[in-house]
Amino acid sequence: MKTGTFKGGVECSVFSVNEVDTPIEELPLPSEVTIPLKQHKGKECKAAVKKGEEVKVGQVIGESASPEEASIHATISGKIIGVTKRFPDIRGRYVSAVTIESDGKDEWVAPPEAKADYLKKSPEELSSLIEKAGVVDFGIDAVPVSAKLGLIKDKSVNTIIVSGIDIEPFLSVRKRLILERVQDIAEGIEVLKKVSNVSSVYFAIEDKDAEIKEKASSAISPVAELVVLKAKFPQAIDRPLIKAVLGKEVPSPNGIPEDIGVSVFGAEAVLAILDAVRVERPVIDKVITVTGAVSSPKNLKVRIGTPIKDVIEHCGGTNGEVAKVIIGGPLMGLAQYSTEIPVSKETSGVFVQSESDLATISRQKCINCGWCIDVCPMNLLPHVIGSFCEVDGFEKAEAYGLFYCIECGCCAYVCPAKIPLLHWIKYGKIQLEKEEK
């Protein structure tokens, strides 16, 4: 059993007291869903339905034109009541979307059915089923798995890392999936090994939970080498994870893991791969953690397209006046202007903050303590980069490694001067990208 870590980061002991440890619960069917046709890295899908049509669960409503896109499926049965090209997604971009009014029947176009001989299929057949199901790697960028499989082949990848580490503090999706579906994860790894033709697979977990370690050791060790890492954030991001597991570095700023012969998948993606080939079930739902200022924090399986207001209401509503609703977690999540925004393949959690929870932001100058440098997993100088971006010195910020930043937020979290370093860094990137266009 391997162990490992990476330089920098924030130790997770400070967050573990607020971990949501409830079993995964299925949210009741929503009365209406709005499903964005872009829920992945790449181009959006083309609408395959029109207003007024009747649809069933699992029916394709967004067609992918290539493996770089992940097809979108109806998540409830009912009537199409809207198809728009100007729906705001979680990042505030306008995308196309389809709205379905439920008929309450939850009727499938082709009910999932176990295929006993699924492992006898060829890698090409398995890959086709995965693409058809619209499976993405449910991480930071939601890259279509079909695209990742193409990269594995094109770049002769020889190592796969499967991450059982949750993306952010306070979120516990992967932990619950290991506890509740560990044998399925092992089977999914077997499928991934066959479809990718990669035999060297590592399964990464953190050292903070003995039960997770025991479960993974028993079920997953026969199919992948278990790696137990020191519990730190942002260990679930590809670059720090690869450094911790293999000691390798992904070329920055534009390199990808496949450039160094490695591909990374989250535990949820492995399960979705298994569901796609074993029962031919498309991605219609997402397991998320709902936490923060809600009455009853939960881990929920939610149909894609469900408004986050429904999710919050199912958790007993909010505690007091809500100041901010974040999709994701507290460090890397995206604040939303409306609770009508739906759950998508990109949603890892819903984090609610009251007024008293909000971090204060200061206009104080940097005190040069060096804490941001200590925690930066990319060995950057966040205080210097952020200072340049604040005064529109974007070219100087770029020279100091602006685009090497992985936007983990560790620098802003530890800053004693309360400087919103991540905000300024993101601002700088956006402005430079605008100039290039």
C-alpha positions in Angstrom: 0.0 0.0 0.0 1.5 3.3 -1.1 1.4 6.6 0.8 2.1 10.1 -0.4 1.5 13.8 -0.3 2.3 17.0 -2.1 3.9 20.3 -1.2 1.6 23.0 0.0 -2.2 22.8 0.5 -4.4 23.1 3.6 -4.7 20.3 6.1 -8.3 19.0 6.3 -8.6 18.5 10.1 -10.0 22.0 10.3 -12.9 21.0 8.0 -13.7 17.5 9.2 -16.0 18.6 12.0 -18.6 19.8 9.5 -18.5 16.7 7.2 -21.9 15.4 6.1 -21.9 11.7 7.0 -25.5 10.8 6.1 -26.3 7.9 3.7 -27.3 8.9 0.2 -31.0 9.6 -0.1 -32.9 9.9 -3.3 -34.7 13.2 -3.8 -38.4 12.8 -4.9 -39.1 13.5 -8.6 -39.3 17.2 -9.4 -42.4 18.6 -11.0 -40.3 20.3 -13.6 -36.6 20.3 -14.8 -34.6 22.6 -16.9 -31.7 20.8 -18.4 -28.7 22.7 -19.9 -27.4 21.3 -23.2 -23.8 22.1 -22.1 -22.8 20.3 -18.9 -19.3 19.4 -19.9 -16.0 20.9 -21.2 -16.4 21.4 -24.9 -19.1 22.6 -27.2 -22.8 22.4 -26.3 -25.1 19.7 -27.7 -27.7 20.3 -30.3 -31.3 20.2 -29.2 -33.0 17.0 -30.4 -36.5 17.9 -29.2 -39.1 20.6 -29.8 -41.6 22.4 -27.6 -44.8 20.3 -27.2 -43.1 16.9 -27.6 -43.6 14.1 -25.1 -40.4 12.5 -23.8 -39.4 9.6 -21.6 -36.6 9.2 -19.1 -33.3 8.4 -20.9 -34.4 9.8 -24.2 -31.7 11.9 -26.0 -32.7 15.6 -25.9 -29.2 17.0 -26.6 -27.2 15.3 -29.4 -23.4 15.2 -29.3 -21.6 15.7 -32.6 -18.3 14.1 -31.5 -16.7 12.3 -28.5 -15.6 15.8 -27.2 -19.3 16.4 -26.3 -21.4 14.4 -23.8 -25.0 13.7 -25.0 -27.8 14.9 -22.7 -30.9 12.8 -21.8 -34.3 13.5 -20.4 -34.3 13.0 -16.6 -38.0 12.8 -16.1 -40.9 11.8 -18.4 -43.4 14.4 -19.5 -43.9 17.3 -21.9 -41.3 19.7 -23.4 -42.6 23.1 -22.3 -39.6 25.2 -23.4 -36.4 25.1 -25.6 -34.3 28.2 -25.2 -30.8 29.3 -26.3 -30.4 31.8 -23.5 -30.3 30.0 -20.2 -27.7 31.1 -17.6 -25.6 28.2 -16.4 -23.6 27.9 -13.2 -20.9 30.2 -14.6 -23.2 32.8 -15.8 -22.8 31.9 -19.5 -25.8 31.7 -21.8 -26.4 28.1 -23.0 -29.2 26.3 -24.7 -31.6 24.4 -22.3 -34.7 22.2 -22.4 -37.5 22.5 -19.8 -39.7 19.4 -19.2 -42.9 19.3 -17.2 -43.3 16.0 -15.4 -46.2 13.7 -16.0 -45.5 11.9 -12.7 -45.0 8.5 -14.4 -41.2 8.4 -14.5 -41.5 6.3 -17.7 -38.3 5.2 -19.3 -37.7 5.0 -23.0 -35.7 1.8 -22.4 -35.7 0.7 -18.7 -32.2 -0.2 -17.4 -31.7 -3.9 -17.5 -28.7 -5.9 -16.3 -26.5 -7.4 -19.0 -24.8 -10.5 -17.6 -22.2 -10.7 -20.4 -21.2 -7.0 -20.5 -17.5 -7.7 -19.8 -17.4 -10.0 -22.9 -18.0 -7.0 -25.2 -15.1 -5.6 -27.1 -13.4 -2.3 -25.9 -14.9 -0.6 -28.9 -18.4 -1.7 -28.0 -17.9 -0.7 -24.4 -16.6 2.7 -25.5 -19.6 3.2 -27.7 -22.0 2.5 -24.8 -20.1 5.0 -22.5 -20.3 7.7 -25.2 -24.0 7.0 -25.8 -24.7 7.3 -22.0 -23.2 10.9 -21.9 -20.7 10.0 -19.1 -18.4 12.7 -18.0 -15.7 12.8 -15.4 -17.6 14.5 -12.6 -14.7 16.7 -11.5 -13.8 20.4 -11.9 -14.2 20.5 -15.7 -16.7 17.6 -16.4 -14.6 16.3 -19.4 -16.6 13.7 -21.4 -15.2 10.3 -20.7 -15.3 9.5 -24.4 -12.9 12.3 -25.0 -10.6 11.1 -22.2 -10.6 7.6 -23.7 -9.5 9.1 -27.0 -6.6 10.9 -25.3 -5.6 7.7 -23.5 -5.2 6.1 -26.9 -3.7 9.0 -28.8 -1.1 9.8 -26.1 -0.3 6.2 -25.1 -1.3 6.6 -21.5 0.0 3.9 -19.3 -1.3 4.8 -15.8 -4.8 5.7 -14.5 -5.5 7.2 -11.1 -9.1 6.8 -9.7 -9.8 9.4 -7.0 -11.9 8.5 -4.0 -11.1 11.9 -2.5 -13.8 14.5 -2.4 -13.2 17.6 -4.5 -13.7 20.1 -1.6 -14.0 20.3 2.1 -17.5 19.8 3.5 -18.4 17.6 0.5 -18.7 13.8 1.1 -20.0 12.4 -2.2 -17.0 10.1 -2.9 -16.8 9.0 0.7 -20.4 7.9 0.7 -20.1 6.1 -2.7 -17.1 4.1 -1.4 -19.1 3.2 1.7 -22.2 2.3 -0.2 -21.0 1.1 -3.6 -17.4 0.0 -3.2 -17.9 -3.3 -5.0 -19.4 -1.5 -7.9 -16.4 0.9 -8.0 -14.2 -2.2 -8.2 -16.2 -3.5 -11.1 -16.2 -0.1 -12.8 -12.4 -0.1 -12.6 -12.3 -3.5 -14.3 -14.4 -2.0 -17.1 -12.1 1.1 -17.3 -9.1 -1.1 -17.5 -10.6 -3.1 -20.4 -11.9 -0.1 -22.4 -8.7 1.9 -22.0 -6.2 -1.0 -22.3 -4.4 0.3 -19.3 -3.5 -2.2 -16.6 -1.6 0.1 -14.1 -4.4 1.7 -12.0 -4.1 3.4 -8.6 -7.0 4.2 -6.3 -6.4 7.2 -4.1 -8.0 7.8 -0.7 -7.0 10.0 2.3 -5.8 8.7 5.6 -8.4 10.4 7.8 -11.1 7.7 7.7 -10.4 4.1 8.9 -13.7 2.8 7.5 -12.9 4.1 4.0 -9.5 2.5 4.2 -10.9 -0.8 5.3 -13.6 -0.9 2.6 -11.2 0.1 -0.2 -8.5 -2.3 0.9 -10.9 -5.2 0.9 -12.8 -4.6 -2.4 -10.5 -2.5 -4.6 -7.0 -3.8 -3.8 -7.6 -6.8 -6.1 -8.1 -4.5 -9.1 -6.1 -1.4 -8.3 -3.2 -0.4 -6.1 -4.4 1.4 -3.1 -2.7 4.7 -2.3 -3.4 6.4 1.1 -2.6 10.1 1.0 -2.2 12.6 3.8 -5.5 14.5 4.1 -5.0 17.8 2.5 -6.9 20.2 0.1 -6.7 20.5 -3.0 -5.7 16.9 -3.3 -8.6 15.9 -5.6 -7.4 18.3 -8.3 -5.4 16.4 -11.0 -2.1 18.2 -10.7 -1.6 17.8 -6.9 -3.1 14.3 -7.0 -0.6 13.1 -9.6 2.2 14.7 -7.7 1.1 13.0 -4.5 0.5 9.5 -6.1 3.3 9.3 -8.7 5.7 12.2 -7.9 5.2 13.5 -11.4 4.4 17.0 -12.6 2.0 18.0 -15.3 3.6 20.6 -17.7 2.2 24.1 -16.9 0.3 26.1 -17.8 -1.4 24.3 -20.7 -0.4 20.7 -20.2 -2.8 17.9 -19.3 -2.2 14.7 -17.4 -2.3 12.6 -20.5 0.9 14.5 -21.7 2.8 12.6 -19.1 1.1 9.3 -19.6 -1.5 9.6 -16.8 -5.3 9.9 -16.8 -7.4 10.7 -13.8 -11.0 9.7 -13.1 -13.3 10.3 -10.1 -15.1 7.5 -8.4 -18.5 8.9 -9.7 -17.2 8.6 -13.3 -16.2 5.0 -12.7 -19.7 4.2 -11.4 -21.3 5.9 -14.3 -19.1 3.9 -16.7 -20.3 0.7 -15.0 -23.9 1.8 -15.2 -23.5 2.6 -18.9 -22.2 -0.8 -19.9 -23.8 -3.1 -17.3 -27.4 -1.8 -17.5 -27.0 0.7 -20.4 -28.2 3.5 -18.1 -27.5 7.1 -19.2 -26.5 9.8 -16.8 -29.8 11.3 -15.6 -28.9 12.1 -11.9 -26.1 13.3 -9.8 -25.1 12.6 -6.1 -24.4 15.8 -4.3 -23.8 17.0 -0.8 -26.1 19.8 0.5 -24.6 21.5 3.5 -23.9 24.8 5.3 -26.8 26.9 6.6 -29.5 24.3 6.0 -31.6 22.6 8.7 -30.6 19.1 7.8 -27.5 18.6 5.7 -27.7 15.6 3.4 -26.1 13.6 0.7 -28.7 13.3 -2.1 -29.2 11.6 -5.5 -30.9 14.3 -7.6 -32.3 14.2 -11.1 -30.3 16.5 -13.4 -32.3 19.7 -14.1 -33.8 19.9 -10.6 -33.7 23.5 -9.3 -31.4 23.9 -6.3 -34.3 25.5 -4.4 -36.0 22.1 -4.4 -32.8 20.5 -3.0 -32.6 23.1 -0.2 -36.2 22.7 0.7 -35.8 18.9 0.9 -33.1 19.6 3.5 -35.5 21.5 5.7 -34.9 24.9 4.2 -32.3 27.4 5.3 -31.2 28.5 8.8 -32.0 32.2 9.0 -31.3 34.8 6.3 -29.4 33.4 3.4 -26.5 35.5 2.2 -25.0 33.2 -0.5 -25.8 29.9 -2.2 -22.8 28.2 -3.8 -22.7 25.4 -6.3 -19.6 23.3 -5.2 -17.8 23.9 -2.0 -16.5 26.9 0.1 -13.1 27.3 -1.6 -13.7 26.6 -5.3 -17.4 26.8 -5.6 -19.4 29.3 -7.7 -21.9 31.7 -6.0 -25.3 31.7 -7.7 -27.6 34.7 -8.2 -30.7 32.5 -8.1 -31.8 29.2 -6.6 -33.6 28.4 -9.9 -30.3 27.3 -11.3 -30.5 23.5 -11.8 -28.4 20.6 -10.7 -26.2 19.5 -13.6 -23.4 17.0 -14.3 -21.0 19.7 -13.0 -22.7 20.0 -9.6 -20.7 18.4 -6.7 -22.6 20.1 -3.9 -24.8 23.0 -2.7 -23.2 25.1 0.0 -25.4 27.6 1.7 -24.0 30.5 3.8 -25.7 32.8 6.2 -24.6 36.4 6.8 -22.5 35.3 9.8 -20.7 32.7 7.6 -19.4 35.1 5.0 -15.7 35.7 4.9 -14.9 39.4 5.3 -12.9 41.1 2.6 -10.4 43.8 3.3 -8.8 46.6 1.3 -5.7 46.2 3.6 -2.4 45.9 1.9 -0.4 42.7 1.8 1.6 42.2 5.0 4.2 39.9 3.3 3.7 37.1 5.7 4.3 34.4 3.1 1.4 32.2 4.1 -0.1 32.1 0.6 3.3 31.0 -0.7 3.5 28.2 1.8 0.1 26.7 0.9 0.2 27.2 -2.9 0.4 23.7 -4.5 1.8 25.2 -7.7 4.8 27.0 -6.0 3.6 30.4 -7.1 3.7 33.8 -5.4 -0.1 34.5 -5.1 0.4 37.8 -3.3 2.5 39.2 -6.1 0.2 37.8 -8.9 -2.9 39.1 -7.1 -1.4 42.5 -6.5 -0.6 43.0 -10.2 -4.1 41.9 -11.2 -5.7 44.3 -8.7 -4.1 47.3 -10.5 -4.6 45.9 -14.0 -1.0 44.8 -14.4 -2.1 41.7 -16.2 1.1 41.2 -18.3 3.3 41.3 -15.2 0.9 38.9 -13.4 1.2 36.6 -16.4 5.0 36.8 -16.2 4.8 35.6 -12.6 2.7 32.5 -13.5 -0.9 33.8 -13.6 -2.0 30.9 -15.9 -0.2 28.3 -13.8 -2.7 28.9 -11.0 -5.2 26.0 -10.6 -7.7 28.3 -8.7 -7.8 26.1 -5.5 -8.4 29.2 -3.3 -5.9 28.1 -0.6 -4.1 31.5 -0.7 -7.3 33.5 -0.1 -8.3 31.0 2.7 -5.1 31.5 4.8 -4.6 35.3 4.1 -4.5 37.1 7.4 -5.1 40.4 5.6 -8.4 39.1 4.1 -7.3 39.9 0.6 -9.5 38.2 -2.0 -6.5 36.8 -3.9 -8.4 34.2 -5.9 -10.9 36.9 -7.0 -8.1 39.0 -8.4 -6.4 36.1 -10.0 -9.6 35.0 -11.8 -10.2 38.6 -12.8 -6.7 38.8 -14.3 -7.2 35.6 -16.3 -10.6 36.8 -17.7 -9.2 40.2 -18.7 -6.2 38.7 -20.5 -8.4 36.1 -22.3 -10.6 39.0 -23.5 -7.6 40.9 -24.8 -6.5 37.8 -26.8 -10.0 37.6 -28.4 
